[in-house]
Amino acid sequence: MRCIQCLLLIVILTLSGCSLLSSDQANLAQRIDALDTSNSMANLIIPEPVEASGRAQQALAKFNMIVMSPELSDDERAQFLFRRGLLFDSVGLSSLAFYDFQQSVRFDPRLHEAYNSIGIHHTVRKEYIEAYEAFDAVLEMDENYEFTYLNRGVALYYAGRSDLALPDIQRYYDNDPQDAYRLLWLYLVQFEVNPDTAMTLLKKGEVQLTSNQWSDNIVAFYTGKISQQSLLNSIIVGVDTRNQMNERLCEAYFYLGKYFRQFGKDKIATNFFKLALSTNVYEFVEHRFSRVELALIRDKNVQVDATNRLPDSE
């Protein structure tokens, strides 16, 4: 009798636990569990990495000559260093880019665009305090420089302070509610605070996406309106160049990685983040933060391994 009573208690607790799960979260859980993880990476479009353009390389050579000129004023030198840093970033030479950005603000401490780039690099390096300081410096000089609200919000998000990130991301989103990428970042940050509210906001925001951009398909995948395969199929529609293809692949694979990582599918997420990196679209935030995501997954695995190696307590 005691065994039967225990069994009945377990059933009651299980049923009551299910009733506490919202319908949106229950649907998401069912969708994730229903995925055939063995085939989730099938039928992917593998990017062909884009080489650094000849124009970028020629421009870098010219900048190298100009920056060495003794005739430049400090303001001019700062501008050329900043522009060269952007070019270094675009071809994946991040350390050289970071150095140029730092040098540019030495020659012109009011060059707020350079502080914004410095903050992004600190975020990728997980140097969050330095990132906040750089972004705060931007907003002190130009409080309407909207991309800094995104970047500071993302830095807070990766530092585990999504509650503090929300006001920045919300302000960035409010400036253009028809931008699917702004909506996706608002959802991602809100998800860490309250998953139910995040899905409600995502569905509400989806209604306002009336510009019919390709990125709307990513939102449609997140809300369950289209399948993963439909999202991937949409990538090639209207594509004219390999660069455009790689840009879409970088975005799609990053947000697919984020989607699977939200629900604990780290192995699948890892593959998607690596695919995003393989596009070589270095200047995209999706490319930059794919590396951050991979580092976070590795750190998590190291912690799990360390915990598993701990001796059993007596």
ABEGO torsion letter per residue (X at the ends): XAAAAAAAAAAAAAAAAAAABBAAAAAAAAAAAABBAAAAABGBBBBBBBBBBAAAAAAAAAAAAAAABAABBAAAAAAAAAAAAAAAAAAGBAAAAAAAAAAAAAABAABAAAAAAAAAAAAAAGBAAAAAAAAAAAAAABAABAAAAAAAAAAAAAAGBAAAAAAAAAAAAAABAABAAAAAAAAAAAAAABAAAAAAAAAAAAAABAAGBAAAAAAAAAAGABBAAAAAAAAABGBABAAAAAAAAAAAAAAAAAAAAAAGBAAAAAAAAAAAAAAGBAABAAAAAAAAAAAAAAAAAAAAAAAAABBBBX
